[in-house]
Amino acid sequence: MRIDGNSVIVTGGAGGLGEATVRRLHSGGAHVVVADVADERSAALVKELGERARHVHTDASSSEDVLAAIAAAQDMGPLRAVVTAHAGPAIGGRLVGKDGSPLELDGFRTTLESYLTSTYNVMRLAAAAMAASEPEGDSGRGVIITTASIAAFEGQIGQLPYAAAKGGVTAMTLVAARDLAVRAIRVLTIAPGTFFTPAFGMTEEEATTRFGAAIPHPPRMGRPAEYARLVESMIDNDYLNGETVRLDAALRFPPK
């Protein structure tokens, strides 16, 4: 699928993985919508990028917001790619705590809403918009790339709600690809390992010292630019479909 001249949407586009993706795709000639609730950071990013970049305040769980982002993208060019890189609140804790009480239900629901339901919402609305467009030759109508986590496969102690949400994202991938094959729309998922972003509140060197030893090779945290390069490759390679790709330097989470 051609990137140059087409439009893309990146939810969470002002965050660590999302910002790197926005920059990568914009540098490849795409018209990019930064779909994020972080208005200040988004505005600064769009101002820096200049032409072919817009910000739309987007809560990924809001159909109204997502439709507004889609409209903005279509105003700039054919919508050919959507990347869900947004995050949100997540509850942590053991299923039964030290005091014998069960993990709260509302927090579990909030975590699913943040990571799974919101991804489904973006996926369904983006797919419908792409399905109504004209295909671009053999490349079809577009590609949807979602973000899971290796916690979907090796959730650690205290991660049950997050692992369930990310596991749901991976479970949707093949089914959605099969659903949308008749529409010539591809669906892929990236499952990152431990990636360094500003959310860690430390330098990359400090993070590598603290976490790098557990990662086989290279023994460091992932960099957002590496995630962005994989996104670009997924968009470009028309034969990639229905797959979840681990991006983790061979890391497998231990129980804790």
RODO-2510 file (C-alpha; in nm, 4 decimals, decimal comma):
residues 256
     n   res          X          Y          Z
     1     m     0,0000     0,0000     0,0000
     2     r     0,1386     0,3345    -0,1032
     3     i     0,2148     0,5781     0,1798
     4     d     0,3080     0,8851    -0,0225
     5     g     0,0013     1,0962    -0,0962
     6     n    -0,2419     0,8890     0,1087
     7     s    -0,3918     0,9691     0,4486
     8     v    -0,3296     0,7874     0,7743
     9     i    -0,4685     0,8183     1,1255
    10     v    -0,2616     0,7450     1,4355
    11     t    -0,4591     0,7239     1,7595
    12     g    -0,2391     0,8196     2,0510
    13     g    -0,0360     1,0047     1,7903
    14     a     0,1228     1,2411     2,0426
    15     g     0,2484     0,9592     2,2678
    16     g     0,5786     0,7731     2,2496
    17     l     0,5012     0,5017     1,9939
    18     g     0,2372     0,7131     1,8229
    19     e     0,4547     1,0199     1,7789
    20     a     0,7361     0,8157     1,6264
    21     t     0,4837     0,6624     1,3863
    22     v     0,3408     1,0002     1,2917
    23     r     0,6903     1,1307     1,2161
    24     r     0,7868     0,8232     1,0137
    25     l     0,4746     0,8178     0,7977
    26     h     0,4749     1,1934     0,7500
    27     s     0,8369     1,1781     0,6328
    28     g     0,7220     0,9163     0,3813
    29     g     0,4788     1,1616     0,2273
    30     a     0,1587     1,0675     0,4090
    31     h    -0,1112     1,3074     0,5224
    32     v    -0,1320     1,2324     0,8946
    33     v    -0,4067     1,2888     1,1498
    34     v    -0,2759     1,2976     1,5064
    35     a    -0,5780     1,1575     1,6902
    36     d    -0,5117     1,2147     2,0577
    37     v    -0,6641     1,3651     2,3718
    38     a    -0,3337     1,5377     2,4536
    39     d    -0,4185     1,8604     2,2751
    40     e    -0,1074     2,0602     2,3683
    41     r     0,1429     1,7959     2,2646
    42     s    -0,0549     1,7196     1,9500
    43     a    -0,0717     2,0842     1,8492
    44     a     0,3032     2,1255     1,9000
    45     l     0,3744     1,8175     1,6888
    46     v     0,1463     1,9291     1,4078
    47     k     0,2986     2,2782     1,4117
    48     e     0,6466     2,1268     1,3847
    49     l     0,5511     1,8970     1,0962
    50     g     0,3679     2,1703     0,9065
    51     e     0,1833     2,0714     0,5925
    52     r     0,0075     1,7341     0,5689
    53     a    -0,0498     1,7090     0,9449
    54     r    -0,3636     1,7784     1,1476
    55     h    -0,4722     1,7217     1,5034
    56     v    -0,8191     1,6019     1,5982
    57     h    -0,9028     1,5654     1,9658
    58     t    -0,9846     1,1962     1,9814
    59     d    -1,0942     0,9707     2,2619
    60     a    -1,0699     0,6343     2,0858
    61     s    -1,3724     0,5040     2,2765
    62     s    -1,5891     0,7869     2,1392
    63     s    -1,7498     0,7115     1,8033
    64     e    -1,8069     1,0822     1,7459
    65     d    -1,4385     1,1611     1,7985
    66     v    -1,3180     0,8772     1,5774
    67     l    -1,5555     0,9768     1,2978
    68     a    -1,4221     1,3328     1,3194
    69     a    -1,0658     1,2018     1,2800
    70     i    -1,1734     0,9929     0,9810
    71     a    -1,3415     1,2933     0,8190
    72     a    -1,0259     1,5022     0,8677
    73     a    -0,8128     1,2314     0,7086
    74     q    -1,0451     1,1894     0,4117
    75     d    -1,0408     1,5642     0,3604
    76     m    -0,6661     1,5414     0,2927
    77     g    -0,6626     1,2284     0,0783
    78     p    -0,7758     0,8643     0,0590
    79     l    -0,7667     0,7008     0,4030
    80     r    -0,5401     0,3985     0,3577
    81     a    -0,3963     0,3246     0,7020
    82     v    -0,5042     0,3502     1,0637
    83     v    -0,2704     0,2769     1,3542
    84     t    -0,4046     0,2391     1,7075
    85     a    -0,1253     0,3402     1,9445
    86     h    -0,3363     0,4971     2,2180
    87     a    -0,3130     0,4053     2,5851
    88     g    -0,5297     0,4671     2,8887
    89     p    -0,5901     0,3777     3,2516
    90     a    -0,5292     0,0177     3,3560
    91     i    -0,5868    -0,1481     3,6895
    92     g    -0,3215    -0,3750     3,8355
    93     g    -0,3158    -0,6231     4,1203
    94     r    -0,3517    -0,9903     4,2004
    95     l    -0,6868    -1,1532     4,1376
    96     v    -0,7147    -1,2061     4,5132
    97     g    -0,5261    -0,9586     4,7290
    98     k    -0,3247    -1,0184     5,0443
    99     d    -0,6303    -0,9257     5,2492
   100     g    -0,8377    -1,1896     5,0689
   101     s    -1,0462    -0,9422     4,8708
   102     p    -1,1067    -0,9936     4,4964
   103     l    -0,9687    -0,7540     4,2400
   104     e    -1,2285    -0,4890     4,1651
   105     l    -1,4660    -0,5336     3,8735
   106     d    -1,4956    -0,1656     3,7754
   107     g    -1,1191    -0,1386     3,7219
   108     f    -1,1270    -0,4451     3,4980
   109     r    -1,4046    -0,2884     3,2910
   110     t    -1,2114     0,0388     3,2676
   111     t    -0,8997    -0,1430     3,1460
   112     l    -1,0971    -0,3279     2,8781
   113     e    -1,2577    -0,0015     2,7699
   114     s    -0,9186     0,1711     2,7459
   115     y    -0,7385    -0,0928     2,5440
   116     l    -0,9827    -0,3399     2,3875
   117     t    -1,3186    -0,1706     2,3354
   118     s    -1,1551     0,1480     2,2090
   119     t    -0,9445    -0,0508     1,9610
   120     y    -1,2561    -0,2294     1,8373
   121     n    -1,4321     0,1065     1,8011
   122     v    -1,1538     0,2525     1,5855
   123     m    -1,1276    -0,0689     1,3838
   124     r    -1,4978    -0,0909     1,2978
   125     l    -1,5355     0,2747     1,2004
   126     a    -1,2125     0,2889     1,0018
   127     a    -1,3005    -0,0328     0,8195
   128     a    -1,6412     0,1023     0,7199
   129     a    -1,4839     0,4217     0,5870
   130     m    -1,2185     0,2308     0,3915
   131     a    -1,4770    -0,0113     0,2536
   132     a    -1,6601     0,2779     0,0902
   133     s    -1,3479     0,3928    -0,0964
   134     e    -1,2081     0,2880    -0,4307
   135     p    -0,9288     0,0268    -0,4069
   136     e    -0,5739     0,1190    -0,4961
   137     g    -0,5000    -0,1548    -0,7478
   138     d    -0,3884    -0,4874    -0,6019
   139     s    -0,3065    -0,3147    -0,2725
   140     g    -0,6748    -0,2913    -0,1907
   141     r    -0,8472    -0,0315     0,0204
   142     g    -0,6319    -0,0041     0,3294
   143     v    -0,4698    -0,1548     0,6360
   144     i    -0,5531    -0,1342     1,0059
   145     i    -0,2657    -0,1878     1,2504
   146     t    -0,3459    -0,2340     1,6184
   147     t    -0,1156    -0,2451     1,9188
   148     a    -0,1180    -0,5295     2,1695
   149     s     0,1652    -0,6311     2,4038
   150     i     0,3638    -0,9437     2,4787
   151     a     0,1617    -0,9390     2,8017
   152     a    -0,1133    -1,0853     2,5830
   153     f     0,0934    -1,4059     2,5783
   154     e     0,2886    -1,3959     2,9071
   155     g     0,0932    -1,1722     3,1387
   156     q     0,2763    -1,1198     3,4650
   157     i     0,1436    -1,1451     3,8172
   158     g    -0,0818    -0,8468     3,8771
   159     q    -0,1450    -0,7873     3,5053
   160     l    -0,4634    -0,9879     3,4544
   161     p    -0,6888    -0,7021     3,3318
   162     y    -0,4191    -0,5600     3,1024
   163     a    -0,3275    -0,9040     2,9681
   164     a    -0,6951    -0,9789     2,9036
   165     a    -0,7385    -0,6533     2,7130
   166     k    -0,4270    -0,7001     2,5019
   167     g    -0,5105    -1,0667     2,4497
   168     g    -0,8446    -0,9522     2,3127
   169     v    -0,6680    -0,7221     2,0672
   170     t    -0,4599    -1,0104     1,9346
   171     a    -0,7677    -1,2335     1,9152
   172     m    -0,9462    -0,9798     1,6943
   173     t    -0,6644    -0,9666     1,4400
   174     l    -0,7189    -1,2798     1,2320
   175     v    -1,0977    -1,2654     1,2595
   176     a    -1,1046    -0,9036     1,1444
   177     a    -0,8661    -0,9838     0,8579
   178     r    -1,0979    -1,2630     0,7480
   179     d    -1,4055    -1,0430     0,7871
   180     l    -1,2498    -0,7647     0,5816
   181     a    -1,0773    -0,9717     0,3129
   182     v    -1,3798    -0,9356     0,0868
   183     r    -1,3391    -0,5586     0,1264
   184     a    -0,9653    -0,5737     0,0421
   185     i    -0,8672    -0,4365     0,3839
   186     r    -0,5783    -0,5888     0,5793
   187     v    -0,5536    -0,6132     0,9590
   188     l    -0,2311    -0,6564     1,1553
   189     t    -0,1180    -0,6233     1,5152
   190     i     0,2137    -0,5346     1,6757
   191     a     0,2878    -0,6833     2,0184
   192     p     0,5710    -0,4740     2,1657
   193     g     0,7944    -0,5888     2,4459
   194     t     0,9480    -0,3343     2,6818
   195     f     0,9750    -0,0022     2,4997
   196     f     1,1294     0,3166     2,6282
   197     t     0,8987     0,6175     2,6273
   198     p     0,8891     0,9415     2,8305
   199     a     0,6282     0,7748     3,0550
   200     f     0,9129     0,5964     3,2377
   201     g     1,0264     0,9283     3,3838
   202     m     1,3970     0,8485     3,3404
   203     t     1,6631     0,8635     3,0725
   204     e     1,7031     0,5816     2,8196
   205     e     2,0432     0,5000     2,9722
   206     e     1,8867     0,4648     3,3180
   207     a     1,6075     0,2500     3,1780
   208     t     1,8542     0,0240     2,9988
   209     t     2,0555    -0,0206     3,3189
   210     r     1,7395    -0,1125     3,5079
   211     f     1,5588    -0,3299     3,2524
   212     g     1,8063    -0,4198     2,9777
   213     a     1,9618    -0,7252     3,1437
   214     a     1,6350    -0,9196     3,1107
   215     i     1,6209    -0,8689     2,7336
   216     p     1,8129    -1,1257     2,5226
   217     h     1,9356    -0,9247     2,2237
   218     p     1,9821    -0,6424     2,1873
   219     p     1,9968    -0,6049     2,5684
   220     r     1,8134    -0,2762     2,5868
   221     m     1,4615    -0,1379     2,5735
   222     g     1,2904    -0,0982     2,2403
   223     r     1,2877     0,2428     2,0752
   224     p     0,9701     0,4025     1,9388
   225     a     1,1430     0,4531     1,6022
   226     e     1,1725     0,0733     1,5733
   227     y     0,8000     0,0353     1,6255
   228     a     0,7391     0,3053     1,3629
   229     r     0,9613     0,1283     1,1093
   230     l     0,7589    -0,1897     1,1543
   231     v     0,4371     0,0038     1,0985
   232     e     0,5774     0,1457     0,7762
   233     s     0,6828    -0,2009     0,6599
   234     m     0,3397    -0,3450     0,7389
   235     i     0,1694    -0,0774     0,5338
   236     d     0,4103    -0,1265     0,2453
   237     n     0,3970    -0,5088     0,2327
   238     d     0,0619    -0,6108     0,0838
   239     y     0,1108    -0,9794     0,1663
   240     l     0,1226    -0,9226     0,5419
   241     n    -0,2260    -0,9838     0,6788
   242     g    -0,3998    -1,1381     0,9778
   243     e    -0,0805    -1,1619     1,1826
   244     t     0,0378    -1,0455     1,5246
   245     v     0,4086    -0,9631     1,5147
   246     r     0,6082    -0,9617     1,8358
   247     l     0,8596    -0,6778     1,8572
   248     d     1,0489    -0,7720     2,1695
   249     a     1,4162    -0,8702     2,1099
   250     a     1,3210    -1,2308     2,2095
   251     l     1,1992    -1,1208     2,5527
   252     r     0,9544    -1,3527     2,7307
   253     f     0,7999    -1,2103     3,0448
   254     p     0,8672    -1,4153     3,3586
   255     p     0,5838    -1,4543     3,6139
   256     k     0,7007    -1,1360     3,7895
***
